[in-house]
């Protein structure tokens, strides 16, 4: 566990999982050929992916 904390392994694993999820759902490459449109395409894809994740995330409520 010590090496995981010292090398930020957990954070890197979360980022890699996010990229894999993006590629699986959205696709491996960009379709547009113009740089400005690349930015828009990625922004739309990220927003759609975040919305899908938000819908699937359970809502937790603390009971006291």
C-alpha positions as CSV (number, residue, x, y, z in Angstrom):
1,X,0.0,0.0,0.0
2,X,2.9,2.3,0.7
3,X,4.2,2.3,-2.9
4,X,0.7,3.0,-4.2
5,X,0.5,6.2,-2.1
6,X,4.0,7.3,-2.9
7,X,3.6,6.9,-6.6
8,X,0.0,8.2,-6.9
9,X,-1.0,4.8,-8.4
10,X,-4.7,5.1,-7.4
11,X,-5.1,8.5,-9.1
12,X,-3.4,7.2,-12.2
13,X,-5.6,4.1,-12.2
14,X,-8.8,6.3,-12.0
15,X,-7.6,8.4,-14.9
16,X,-6.8,5.4,-17.0
17,X,-10.2,3.9,-16.3
18,X,-11.8,7.2,-17.4
19,X,-9.9,7.3,-20.7
20,X,-10.8,3.7,-21.3
21,X,-14.5,4.4,-20.6
22,X,-14.3,7.4,-23.0
23,X,-12.8,5.4,-25.8
24,X,-15.3,2.5,-25.3
25,X,-18.4,4.8,-25.3
26,X,-17.4,7.6,-27.6
27,X,-14.8,6.0,-29.9
28,X,-11.1,5.9,-30.4
29,X,-10.7,8.8,-32.7
30,X,-12.0,12.2,-33.6
31,X,-14.2,12.7,-36.7
32,X,-13.6,16.3,-37.5
33,X,-10.6,17.6,-39.4
34,X,-10.4,21.1,-38.1
35,X,-8.7,21.9,-34.8
36,X,-11.5,24.2,-33.5
37,X,-14.0,21.5,-34.2
38,X,-11.8,18.9,-32.4
39,X,-12.3,21.0,-29.2
40,X,-16.0,21.1,-29.6
41,X,-16.3,17.4,-30.4
42,X,-14.3,16.5,-27.3
43,X,-16.3,18.9,-25.1
44,X,-19.6,17.4,-26.4
45,X,-18.4,13.9,-25.9
46,X,-17.1,14.6,-22.3
47,X,-20.4,16.2,-21.4
48,X,-22.4,13.3,-22.7
49,X,-20.2,10.8,-20.8
50,X,-20.4,12.8,-17.6
51,X,-24.2,12.9,-17.9
52,X,-24.3,9.1,-18.4
53,X,-22.1,8.6,-15.4
54,X,-24.3,11.0,-13.4
55,X,-27.4,9.1,-14.2
56,X,-25.9,5.8,-13.2
57,X,-24.4,7.0,-9.9
58,X,-26.5,6.1,-6.9
59,X,-27.6,8.8,-4.5
60,X,-26.4,8.2,-1.0
61,X,-28.2,9.6,2.0
62,X,-26.8,9.6,5.5
63,X,-29.1,8.2,8.1
64,X,-28.5,9.3,11.6
